[in-house]
Amino acid sequence: NGWNKTGSDTLREEAAMRGVDPNRILFLPRLDQPAHLDRIAGFDLHLDSFIYGAHSTASEALWSGVPLLTIRGAAFASRVAVSLL
């Protein structure tokens, strides 16, 4: 699917060490926007990245009714999702 295998494996391993079922972390293929919005509406949570956080993806999650968890950083790129909340 084009994802960095090492990165996705690391994220799943870290989740498991913290009591989160690694199968709940999804790495999904790109879709057209209507299909993408339909898909994310079923998610439990949008976990934002840091230091470079979500921009339009955070907006799409919120439009779809998905809670967004983010933190504010010092740079513009790390404050966009916070500004959406």
Distance bins in CASP14 RR format, pairs under 12 A and 6 or more apart:
PFRMAT RR
TARGET T0000
AUTHOR 0000-0000-0000
RMODE 2
METHOD distances of the structure
MODEL  1
1 8 0 0 0 0 1 0 0 0 0 0 0
1 26 0 0 0 0 0 1 0 0 0 0 0
1 27 1 0 0 1 0 0 0 0 0 0 0
1 28 1 0 0 1 0 0 0 0 0 0 0
1 29 1 0 1 0 0 0 0 0 0 0 0
1 30 0 0 0 0 1 0 0 0 0 0 0
1 31 0 0 0 0 0 1 0 0 0 0 0
2 8 0 0 0 0 1 0 0 0 0 0 0
2 27 0 0 0 0 1 0 0 0 0 0 0
2 28 0 0 0 0 0 1 0 0 0 0 0
2 29 0 0 0 0 1 0 0 0 0 0 0
2 30 0 0 0 0 1 0 0 0 0 0 0
3 9 0 0 0 0 1 0 0 0 0 0 0
3 10 0 0 0 0 0 1 0 0 0 0 0
3 11 0 0 0 0 1 0 0 0 0 0 0
3 12 0 0 0 0 0 1 0 0 0 0 0
3 25 0 0 0 0 0 1 0 0 0 0 0
3 26 0 0 0 0 0 1 0 0 0 0 0
3 27 1 0 1 0 0 0 0 0 0 0 0
3 28 0 0 0 0 1 0 0 0 0 0 0
3 29 0 0 0 0 1 0 0 0 0 0 0
3 30 0 0 0 0 0 1 0 0 0 0 0
4 10 0 0 0 0 1 0 0 0 0 0 0
4 11 0 0 0 0 1 0 0 0 0 0 0
4 27 0 0 0 0 1 0 0 0 0 0 0
5 11 0 0 0 0 0 1 0 0 0 0 0
5 12 0 0 0 0 0 1 0 0 0 0 0
5 27 0 0 0 0 1 0 0 0 0 0 0
6 12 0 0 0 0 0 1 0 0 0 0 0
6 13 0 0 0 0 0 1 0 0 0 0 0
7 13 0 0 0 0 1 0 0 0 0 0 0
7 14 0 0 0 0 1 0 0 0 0 0 0
7 15 0 0 0 0 0 1 0 0 0 0 0
7 25 0 0 0 0 0 1 0 0 0 0 0
7 27 0 0 0 0 1 0 0 0 0 0 0
8 14 0 0 0 0 0 1 0 0 0 0 0
8 15 0 0 0 0 0 1 0 0 0 0 0
8 22 0 0 0 0 1 0 0 0 0 0 0
8 25 1 0 0 1 0 0 0 0 0 0 0
8 26 0 0 0 0 1 0 0 0 0 0 0
8 27 1 0 1 0 0 0 0 0 0 0 0
8 28 0 0 0 0 0 1 0 0 0 0 0
9 15 0 0 0 0 0 1 0 0 0 0 0
9 16 0 0 0 0 0 1 0 0 0 0 0
9 22 0 0 0 0 1 0 0 0 0 0 0
9 25 0 0 0 0 0 1 0 0 0 0 0
9 27 0 0 0 0 0 1 0 0 0 0 0
10 16 0 0 0 0 0 1 0 0 0 0 0
10 17 0 0 0 0 0 1 0 0 0 0 0
10 22 0 0 0 0 0 1 0 0 0 0 0
10 25 0 0 0 0 0 1 0 0 0 0 0
10 27 0 0 0 0 0 1 0 0 0 0 0
11 17 0 0 0 0 0 1 0 0 0 0 0
11 18 0 0 0 0 0 1 0 0 0 0 0
11 20 0 0 0 0 0 1 0 0 0 0 0
11 22 0 0 0 0 1 0 0 0 0 0 0
11 24 0 0 0 0 0 1 0 0 0 0 0
11 25 1 0 1 0 0 0 0 0 0 0 0
11 26 0 0 0 0 0 1 0 0 0 0 0
11 27 0 0 0 0 1 0 0 0 0 0 0
11 47 0 0 0 0 1 0 0 0 0 0 0
11 49 0 0 0 0 0 1 0 0 0 0 0
12 18 0 0 0 0 0 1 0 0 0 0 0
12 19 0 0 0 0 0 1 0 0 0 0 0
12 20 0 0 0 0 1 0 0 0 0 0 0
12 21 0 0 0 0 1 0 0 0 0 0 0
12 22 1 1 0 0 0 0 0 0 0 0 0
12 23 0 0 0 0 1 0 0 0 0 0 0
12 24 0 0 0 0 1 0 0 0 0 0 0
12 25 1 0 1 0 0 0 0 0 0 0 0
12 26 0 0 0 0 0 1 0 0 0 0 0
12 27 0 0 0 0 1 0 0 0 0 0 0
13 19 0 0 0 0 0 1 0 0 0 0 0
13 20 0 0 0 0 0 1 0 0 0 0 0
13 22 1 0 0 1 0 0 0 0 0 0 0
13 25 0 0 0 0 0 1 0 0 0 0 0
14 20 0 0 0 0 1 0 0 0 0 0 0
14 22 0 0 0 0 1 0 0 0 0 0 0
14 25 0 0 0 0 1 0 0 0 0 0 0
14 47 0 0 0 0 0 1 0 0 0 0 0
15 21 1 0 0 1 0 0 0 0 0 0 0
15 22 1 0 1 0 0 0 0 0 0 0 0
15 23 0 0 0 0 1 0 0 0 0 0 0
15 24 1 0 0 1 0 0 0 0 0 0 0
15 25 1 0 1 0 0 0 0 0 0 0 0
15 26 0 0 0 0 0 1 0 0 0 0 0
15 47 0 0 0 0 0 1 0 0 0 0 0
16 22 1 0 1 0 0 0 0 0 0 0 0
16 23 0 0 0 0 1 0 0 0 0 0 0
16 24 0 0 0 0 0 1 0 0 0 0 0
16 25 0 0 0 0 1 0 0 0 0 0 0
18 24 0 0 0 0 0 1 0 0 0 0 0
18 25 0 0 0 0 0 1 0 0 0 0 0
19 25 0 0 0 0 0 1 0 0 0 0 0
20 44 0 0 0 0 0 1 0 0 0 0 0
20 45 0 0 0 0 0 1 0 0 0 0 0
20 47 0 0 0 0 0 1 0 0 0 0 0
21 44 0 0 0 0 0 1 0 0 0 0 0
24 43 0 0 0 0 1 0 0 0 0 0 0
24 44 1 0 0 1 0 0 0 0 0 0 0
24 45 0 0 0 0 1 0 0 0 0 0 0
24 47 0 0 0 0 0 1 0 0 0 0 0
25 43 0 0 0 0 0 1 0 0 0 0 0
25 44 0 0 0 0 0 1 0 0 0 0 0
25 45 0 0 0 0 0 1 0 0 0 0 0
25 47 0 0 0 0 1 0 0 0 0 0 0
26 39 0 0 0 0 1 0 0 0 0 0 0
26 40 0 0 0 0 1 0 0 0 0 0 0
26 42 0 0 0 0 0 1 0 0 0 0 0
26 43 0 0 0 0 1 0 0 0 0 0 0
26 44 0 0 0 0 0 1 0 0 0 0 0
26 45 0 0 0 0 0 1 0 0 0 0 0
26 46 0 0 0 0 0 1 0 0 0 0 0
26 47 0 0 0 0 0 1 0 0 0 0 0
28 35 0 0 0 0 0 1 0 0 0 0 0
28 36 0 0 0 0 1 0 0 0 0 0 0
28 39 1 0 0 1 0 0 0 0 0 0 0
28 40 0 0 0 0 1 0 0 0 0 0 0
28 42 0 0 0 0 0 1 0 0 0 0 0
28 43 0 0 0 0 0 1 0 0 0 0 0
29 35 0 0 0 0 0 1 0 0 0 0 0
29 36 0 0 0 0 0 1 0 0 0 0 0
29 39 0 0 0 0 0 1 0 0 0 0 0
30 36 1 0 0 1 0 0 0 0 0 0 0
30 39 0 0 0 0 0 1 0 0 0 0 0
30 57 0 0 0 0 0 1 0 0 0 0 0
31 37 0 0 0 0 1 0 0 0 0 0 0
31 38 0 0 0 0 1 0 0 0 0 0 0
31 39 1 0 0 1 0 0 0 0 0 0 0
31 40 0 0 0 0 1 0 0 0 0 0 0
31 60 0 0 0 0 0 1 0 0 0 0 0
32 38 0 0 0 0 0 1 0 0 0 0 0
32 39 0 0 0 0 0 1 0 0 0 0 0
33 39 0 0 0 0 0 1 0 0 0 0 0
33 40 0 0 0 0 0 1 0 0 0 0 0
33 56 0 0 0 0 1 0 0 0 0 0 0
33 57 0 0 0 0 0 1 0 0 0 0 0
33 59 0 0 0 0 0 1 0 0 0 0 0
33 60 0 0 0 0 1 0 0 0 0 0 0
33 63 0 0 0 0 0 1 0 0 0 0 0
33 64 0 0 0 0 0 1 0 0 0 0 0
34 40 0 0 0 0 0 1 0 0 0 0 0
34 41 0 0 0 0 0 1 0 0 0 0 0
34 60 0 0 0 0 0 1 0 0 0 0 0
34 64 0 0 0 0 0 1 0 0 0 0 0
35 41 0 0 0 0 0 1 0 0 0 0 0
35 60 0 0 0 0 0 1 0 0 0 0 0
36 42 0 0 0 0 0 1 0 0 0 0 0
36 43 0 0 0 0 0 1 0 0 0 0 0
36 56 0 0 0 0 0 1 0 0 0 0 0
36 57 0 0 0 0 1 0 0 0 0 0 0
36 60 1 0 0 1 0 0 0 0 0 0 0
36 61 0 0 0 0 0 1 0 0 0 0 0
36 63 0 0 0 0 0 1 0 0 0 0 0
36 64 0 0 0 0 1 0 0 0 0 0 0
37 43 0 0 0 0 0 1 0 0 0 0 0
37 56 0 0 0 0 0 1 0 0 0 0 0
37 57 0 0 0 0 0 1 0 0 0 0 0
37 59 0 0 0 0 0 1 0 0 0 0 0
37 60 1 0 0 1 0 0 0 0 0 0 0
37 61 0 0 0 0 1 0 0 0 0 0 0
37 62 0 0 0 0 0 1 0 0 0 0 0
37 63 1 0 0 1 0 0 0 0 0 0 0
37 64 1 0 1 0 0 0 0 0 0 0 0
37 65 0 0 0 0 0 1 0 0 0 0 0
37 66 0 0 0 0 0 1 0 0 0 0 0
38 60 0 0 0 0 0 1 0 0 0 0 0
38 63 0 0 0 0 0 1 0 0 0 0 0
38 64 0 0 0 0 1 0 0 0 0 0 0
39 60 0 0 0 0 0 1 0 0 0 0 0
39 61 0 0 0 0 0 1 0 0 0 0 0
39 64 0 0 0 0 1 0 0 0 0 0 0
39 66 0 0 0 0 0 1 0 0 0 0 0
40 46 1 0 0 1 0 0 0 0 0 0 0
40 54 0 0 0 0 0 1 0 0 0 0 0
40 56 0 0 0 0 0 1 0 0 0 0 0
40 57 0 0 0 0 1 0 0 0 0 0 0
40 58 0 0 0 0 0 1 0 0 0 0 0
40 59 0 0 0 0 0 1 0 0 0 0 0
40 60 1 0 0 1 0 0 0 0 0 0 0
40 61 1 0 1 0 0 0 0 0 0 0 0
40 62 0 0 0 0 0 1 0 0 0 0 0
40 63 0 0 0 0 1 0 0 0 0 0 0
40 64 1 0 1 0 0 0 0 0 0 0 0
40 65 0 0 0 0 1 0 0 0 0 0 0
40 66 1 0 1 0 0 0 0 0 0 0 0
40 67 0 0 0 0 0 1 0 0 0 0 0
40 68 0 0 0 0 0 1 0 0 0 0 0
41 60 0 0 0 0 1 0 0 0 0 0 0
41 61 0 0 0 0 1 0 0 0 0 0 0
41 62 0 0 0 0 0 1 0 0 0 0 0
41 63 0 0 0 0 1 0 0 0 0 0 0
41 64 1 0 1 0 0 0 0 0 0 0 0
41 65 1 0 0 1 0 0 0 0 0 0 0
41 66 1 0 0 1 0 0 0 0 0 0 0
42 61 0 0 0 0 0 1 0 0 0 0 0
42 64 1 0 0 1 0 0 0 0 0 0 0
42 65 0 0 0 0 1 0 0 0 0 0 0
42 66 1 0 0 1 0 0 0 0 0 0 0
42 67 0 0 0 0 0 1 0 0 0 0 0
43 57 0 0 0 0 0 1 0 0 0 0 0
43 60 0 0 0 0 0 1 0 0 0 0 0
43 61 1 0 0 1 0 0 0 0 0 0 0
43 62 0 0 0 0 0 1 0 0 0 0 0
43 64 1 0 0 1 0 0 0 0 0 0 0
43 65 0 0 0 0 1 0 0 0 0 0 0
43 66 1 0 1 0 0 0 0 0 0 0 0
43 67 0 0 0 0 1 0 0 0 0 0 0
43 68 0 0 0 0 0 1 0 0 0 0 0
43 69 0 0 0 0 0 1 0 0 0 0 0
44 61 0 0 0 0 0 1 0 0 0 0 0
44 64 0 0 0 0 0 1 0 0 0 0 0
44 65 0 0 0 0 0 1 0 0 0 0 0
44 66 1 0 0 1 0 0 0 0 0 0 0
44 67 1 0 0 1 0 0 0 0 0 0 0
44 68 0 0 0 0 0 1 0 0 0 0 0
44 69 0 0 0 0 0 1 0 0 0 0 0
45 61 0 0 0 0 1 0 0 0 0 0 0
45 62 0 0 0 0 0 1 0 0 0 0 0
45 64 0 0 0 0 0 1 0 0 0 0 0
45 65 0 0 0 0 0 1 0 0 0 0 0
45 66 1 0 0 1 0 0 0 0 0 0 0
45 67 1 0 1 0 0 0 0 0 0 0 0
45 68 1 0 0 1 0 0 0 0 0 0 0
45 69 1 0 0 1 0 0 0 0 0 0 0
45 70 0 0 0 0 0 1 0 0 0 0 0
46 53 0 0 0 0 0 1 0 0 0 0 0
46 54 1 0 0 1 0 0 0 0 0 0 0
46 56 0 0 0 0 0 1 0 0 0 0 0
46 57 1 0 0 1 0 0 0 0 0 0 0
46 58 1 0 0 1 0 0 0 0 0 0 0
46 59 0 0 0 0 0 1 0 0 0 0 0
46 60 0 0 0 0 1 0 0 0 0 0 0
46 61 1 1 0 0 0 0 0 0 0 0 0
46 62 0 0 0 0 1 0 0 0 0 0 0
46 63 0 0 0 0 0 1 0 0 0 0 0
46 64 0 0 0 0 1 0 0 0 0 0 0
46 65 0 0 0 0 1 0 0 0 0 0 0
46 66 1 0 1 0 0 0 0 0 0 0 0
46 67 1 0 0 1 0 0 0 0 0 0 0
46 68 1 0 1 0 0 0 0 0 0 0 0
46 69 1 0 0 1 0 0 0 0 0 0 0
46 70 0 0 0 0 1 0 0 0 0 0 0
46 81 0 0 0 0 1 0 0 0 0 0 0
46 84 0 0 0 0 0 1 0 0 0 0 0
46 85 0 0 0 0 0 1 0 0 0 0 0
47 53 0 0 0 0 0 1 0 0 0 0 0
47 54 0 0 0 0 1 0 0 0 0 0 0
47 57 0 0 0 0 0 1 0 0 0 0 0
47 58 0 0 0 0 0 1 0 0 0 0 0
47 61 0 0 0 0 1 0 0 0 0 0 0
47 66 0 0 0 0 0 1 0 0 0 0 0
47 67 0 0 0 0 1 0 0 0 0 0 0
47 68 0 0 0 0 1 0 0 0 0 0 0
47 69 1 0 1 0 0 0 0 0 0 0 0
47 70 0 0 0 0 1 0 0 0 0 0 0
47 71 0 0 0 0 0 1 0 0 0 0 0
47 81 0 0 0 0 0 1 0 0 0 0 0
48 54 1 0 1 0 0 0 0 0 0 0 0
48 55 0 0 0 0 1 0 0 0 0 0 0
48 57 0 0 0 0 1 0 0 0 0 0 0
48 58 1 0 0 1 0 0 0 0 0 0 0
48 59 0 0 0 0 0 1 0 0 0 0 0
48 61 0 0 0 0 1 0 0 0 0 0 0
48 62 0 0 0 0 0 1 0 0 0 0 0
48 66 0 0 0 0 0 1 0 0 0 0 0
48 67 0 0 0 0 0 1 0 0 0 0 0
48 68 1 0 0 1 0 0 0 0 0 0 0
48 69 1 0 0 1 0 0 0 0 0 0 0
48 70 1 1 0 0 0 0 0 0 0 0 0
48 71 1 0 0 1 0 0 0 0 0 0 0
48 72 0 0 0 0 0 1 0 0 0 0 0
48 73 0 0 0 0 0 1 0 0 0 0 0
48 77 0 0 0 0 0 1 0 0 0 0 0
48 78 0 0 0 0 1 0 0 0 0 0 0
48 79 0 0 0 0 0 1 0 0 0 0 0
48 80 0 0 0 0 1 0 0 0 0 0 0
48 81 1 0 1 0 0 0 0 0 0 0 0
48 82 0 0 0 0 1 0 0 0 0 0 0
48 84 0 0 0 0 1 0 0 0 0 0 0
48 85 0 0 0 0 0 1 0 0 0 0 0
49 55 0 0 0 0 0 1 0 0 0 0 0
49 57 0 0 0 0 1 0 0 0 0 0 0
49 58 0 0 0 0 0 1 0 0 0 0 0
49 68 0 0 0 0 0 1 0 0 0 0 0
49 69 0 0 0 0 0 1 0 0 0 0 0
49 70 0 0 0 0 1 0 0 0 0 0 0
49 71 0 0 0 0 0 1 0 0 0 0 0
49 73 0 0 0 0 0 1 0 0 0 0 0
49 77 0 0 0 0 0 1 0 0 0 0 0
49 78 0 0 0 0 1 0 0 0 0 0 0
49 80 0 0 0 0 0 1 0 0 0 0 0
49 81 0 0 0 0 1 0 0 0 0 0 0
50 69 0 0 0 0 0 1 0 0 0 0 0
50 70 1 0 0 1 0 0 0 0 0 0 0
50 71 1 0 1 0 0 0 0 0 0 0 0
50 72 0 0 0 0 1 0 0 0 0 0 0
50 73 1 0 0 1 0 0 0 0 0 0 0
50 74 0 0 0 0 0 1 0 0 0 0 0
50 75 0 0 0 0 0 1 0 0 0 0 0
50 77 0 0 0 0 1 0 0 0 0 0 0
50 78 1 0 0 1 0 0 0 0 0 0 0
50 79 0 0 0 0 0 1 0 0 0 0 0
50 80 0 0 0 0 0 1 0 0 0 0 0
50 81 0 0 0 0 1 0 0 0 0 0 0
50 82 0 0 0 0 0 1 0 0 0 0 0
51 70 0 0 0 0 0 1 0 0 0 0 0
51 71 0 0 0 0 1 0 0 0 0 0 0
51 72 0 0 0 0 0 1 0 0 0 0 0
51 73 1 0 0 1 0 0 0 0 0 0 0
51 74 0 0 0 0 1 0 0 0 0 0 0
51 75 1 0 0 1 0 0 0 0 0 0 0
51 76 0 0 0 0 0 1 0 0 0 0 0
51 77 1 0 0 1 0 0 0 0 0 0 0
51 78 1 0 1 0 0 0 0 0 0 0 0
51 79 0 0 0 0 0 1 0 0 0 0 0
51 80 0 0 0 0 0 1 0 0 0 0 0
51 81 0 0 0 0 0 1 0 0 0 0 0
52 58 0 0 0 0 0 1 0 0 0 0 0
52 70 0 0 0 0 0 1 0 0 0 0 0
52 73 0 0 0 0 0 1 0 0 0 0 0
52 75 0 0 0 0 1 0 0 0 0 0 0
52 76 0 0 0 0 0 1 0 0 0 0 0
52 77 1 0 1 0 0 0 0 0 0 0 0
52 78 1 0 0 1 0 0 0 0 0 0 0
52 79 0 0 0 0 0 1 0 0 0 0 0
52 80 0 0 0 0 1 0 0 0 0 0 0
52 81 0 0 0 0 0 1 0 0 0 0 0
53 61 0 0 0 0 0 1 0 0 0 0 0
53 68 0 0 0 0 0 1 0 0 0 0 0
53 69 0 0 0 0 0 1 0 0 0 0 0
53 70 1 0 0 1 0 0 0 0 0 0 0
53 71 0 0 0 0 1 0 0 0 0 0 0
53 72 0 0 0 0 0 1 0 0 0 0 0
53 73 0 0 0 0 1 0 0 0 0 0 0
53 75 0 0 0 0 1 0 0 0 0 0 0
53 76 0 0 0 0 0 1 0 0 0 0 0
53 77 1 0 0 1 0 0 0 0 0 0 0
53 78 1 0 1 0 0 0 0 0 0 0 0
53 79 0 0 0 0 1 0 0 0 0 0 0
53 80 1 0 0 1 0 0 0 0 0 0 0
53 81 1 0 1 0 0 0 0 0 0 0 0
53 82 0 0 0 0 1 0 0 0 0 0 0
53 83 0 0 0 0 0 1 0 0 0 0 0
53 84 0 0 0 0 0 1 0 0 0 0 0
54 60 0 0 0 0 1 0 0 0 0 0 0
54 61 1 0 0 1 0 0 0 0 0 0 0
54 62 0 0 0 0 1 0 0 0 0 0 0
54 66 0 0 0 0 0 1 0 0 0 0 0
54 68 1 0 0 1 0 0 0 0 0 0 0
54 69 0 0 0 0 0 1 0 0 0 0 0
54 70 1 0 0 1 0 0 0 0 0 0 0
54 71 0 0 0 0 0 1 0 0 0 0 0
54 77 0 0 0 0 1 0 0 0 0 0 0
54 78 0 0 0 0 0 1 0 0 0 0 0
54 79 0 0 0 0 0 1 0 0 0 0 0
54 80 1 0 0 1 0 0 0 0 0 0 0
54 81 1 0 1 0 0 0 0 0 0 0 0
54 82 0 0 0 0 0 1 0 0 0 0 0
54 83 0 0 0 0 0 1 0 0 0 0 0
54 84 0 0 0 0 1 0 0 0 0 0 0
54 85 0 0 0 0 0 1 0 0 0 0 0
55 61 0 0 0 0 0 1 0 0 0 0 0
55 62 0 0 0 0 0 1 0 0 0 0 0
55 68 0 0 0 0 0 1 0 0 0 0 0
55 70 0 0 0 0 0 1 0 0 0 0 0
55 76 0 0 0 0 0 1 0 0 0 0 0
55 77 0 0 0 0 1 0 0 0 0 0 0
55 78 0 0 0 0 0 1 0 0 0 0 0
55 79 0 0 0 0 0 1 0 0 0 0 0
55 80 1 0 1 0 0 0 0 0 0 0 0
55 81 1 0 0 1 0 0 0 0 0 0 0
55 82 0 0 0 0 0 1 0 0 0 0 0
55 83 0 0 0 0 1 0 0 0 0 0 0
55 84 0 0 0 0 1 0 0 0 0 0 0
56 62 0 0 0 0 0 1 0 0 0 0 0
56 63 0 0 0 0 0 1 0 0 0 0 0
56 80 0 0 0 0 1 0 0 0 0 0 0
56 81 0 0 0 0 0 1 0 0 0 0 0
56 84 0 0 0 0 1 0 0 0 0 0 0
57 63 0 0 0 0 0 1 0 0 0 0 0
57 64 0 0 0 0 0 1 0 0 0 0 0
57 66 0 0 0 0 0 1 0 0 0 0 0
57 68 0 0 0 0 1 0 0 0 0 0 0
57 70 0 0 0 0 0 1 0 0 0 0 0
57 80 0 0 0 0 1 0 0 0 0 0 0
57 81 0 0 0 0 1 0 0 0 0 0 0
57 84 0 0 0 0 0 1 0 0 0 0 0
58 64 0 0 0 0 0 1 0 0 0 0 0
58 65 0 0 0 0 0 1 0 0 0 0 0
58 66 0 0 0 0 1 0 0 0 0 0 0
58 67 0 0 0 0 0 1 0 0 0 0 0
58 68 1 0 1 0 0 0 0 0 0 0 0
58 69 0 0 0 0 0 1 0 0 0 0 0
58 70 1 0 0 1 0 0 0 0 0 0 0
58 77 0 0 0 0 0 1 0 0 0 0 0
58 78 0 0 0 0 0 1 0 0 0 0 0
58 79 0 0 0 0 0 1 0 0 0 0 0
58 80 1 0 0 1 0 0 0 0 0 0 0
58 81 1 0 1 0 0 0 0 0 0 0 0
58 82 0 0 0 0 1 0 0 0 0 0 0
58 83 0 0 0 0 1 0 0 0 0 0 0
58 84 1 0 1 0 0 0 0 0 0 0 0
58 85 0 0 0 0 1 0 0 0 0 0 0
59 65 0 0 0 0 0 1 0 0 0 0 0
59 66 0 0 0 0 0 1 0 0 0 0 0
59 68 0 0 0 0 1 0 0 0 0 0 0
59 80 0 0 0 0 1 0 0 0 0 0 0
59 81 0 0 0 0 1 0 0 0 0 0 0
59 83 0 0 0 0 0 1 0 0 0 0 0
59 84 1 0 1 0 0 0 0 0 0 0 0
59 85 0 0 0 0 0 1 0 0 0 0 0
60 66 0 0 0 0 1 0 0 0 0 0 0
60 68 0 0 0 0 0 1 0 0 0 0 0
60 81 0 0 0 0 0 1 0 0 0 0 0
60 84 0 0 0 0 0 1 0 0 0 0 0
61 67 1 0 0 1 0 0 0 0 0 0 0
61 68 1 0 1 0 0 0 0 0 0 0 0
61 69 0 0 0 0 0 1 0 0 0 0 0
61 70 0 0 0 0 0 1 0 0 0 0 0
61 81 0 0 0 0 1 0 0 0 0 0 0
61 84 0 0 0 0 1 0 0 0 0 0 0
61 85 0 0 0 0 0 1 0 0 0 0 0
62 68 1 0 1 0 0 0 0 0 0 0 0
62 69 0 0 0 0 0 1 0 0 0 0 0
62 70 0 0 0 0 0 1 0 0 0 0 0
62 80 0 0 0 0 0 1 0 0 0 0 0
62 81 0 0 0 0 1 0 0 0 0 0 0
62 83 0 0 0 0 0 1 0 0 0 0 0
62 84 1 0 0 1 0 0 0 0 0 0 0
62 85 1 0 0 1 0 0 0 0 0 0 0
63 84 0 0 0 0 0 1 0 0 0 0 0
67 81 0 0 0 0 0 1 0 0 0 0 0
67 85 0 0 0 0 1 0 0 0 0 0 0
68 80 0 0 0 0 0 1 0 0 0 0 0
68 81 1 0 0 1 0 0 0 0 0 0 0
68 82 0 0 0 0 1 0 0 0 0 0 0
68 83 0 0 0 0 0 1 0 0 0 0 0
68 84 1 0 0 1 0 0 0 0 0 0 0
68 85 1 0 0 1 0 0 0 0 0 0 0
69 81 0 0 0 0 1 0 0 0 0 0 0
69 82 0 0 0 0 0 1 0 0 0 0 0
69 85 0 0 0 0 1 0 0 0 0 0 0
70 77 0 0 0 0 0 1 0 0 0 0 0
70 78 0 0 0 0 1 0 0 0 0 0 0
70 79 0 0 0 0 1 0 0 0 0 0 0
70 80 0 0 0 0 1 0 0 0 0 0 0
70 81 1 1 0 0 0 0 0 0 0 0 0
70 82 1 0 1 0 0 0 0 0 0 0 0
70 83 0 0 0 0 1 0 0 0 0 0 0
70 84 0 0 0 0 1 0 0 0 0 0 0
70 85 1 0 0 1 0 0 0 0 0 0 0
71 78 1 0 0 1 0 0 0 0 0 0 0
71 79 0 0 0 0 1 0 0 0 0 0 0
71 80 0 0 0 0 0 1 0 0 0 0 0
71 81 0 0 0 0 1 0 0 0 0 0 0
71 82 1 0 0 1 0 0 0 0 0 0 0
71 85 0 0 0 0 0 1 0 0 0 0 0
72 78 1 0 0 1 0 0 0 0 0 0 0
72 79 1 0 1 0 0 0 0 0 0 0 0
72 80 0 0 0 0 1 0 0 0 0 0 0
72 81 0 0 0 0 1 0 0 0 0 0 0
72 82 1 0 1 0 0 0 0 0 0 0 0
72 83 0 0 0 0 1 0 0 0 0 0 0
72 84 0 0 0 0 0 1 0 0 0 0 0
72 85 0 0 0 0 1 0 0 0 0 0 0
73 79 1 0 1 0 0 0 0 0 0 0 0
73 80 0 0 0 0 0 1 0 0 0 0 0
73 81 0 0 0 0 0 1 0 0 0 0 0
73 82 1 0 0 1 0 0 0 0 0 0 0
73 83 0 0 0 0 0 1 0 0 0 0 0
74 82 0 0 0 0 0 1 0 0 0 0 0
75 82 0 0 0 0 0 1 0 0 0 0 0
76 82 0 0 0 0 0 1 0 0 0 0 0
76 83 0 0 0 0 1 0 0 0 0 0 0
77 83 0 0 0 0 0 1 0 0 0 0 0
79 85 0 0 0 0 0 1 0 0 0 0 0
END
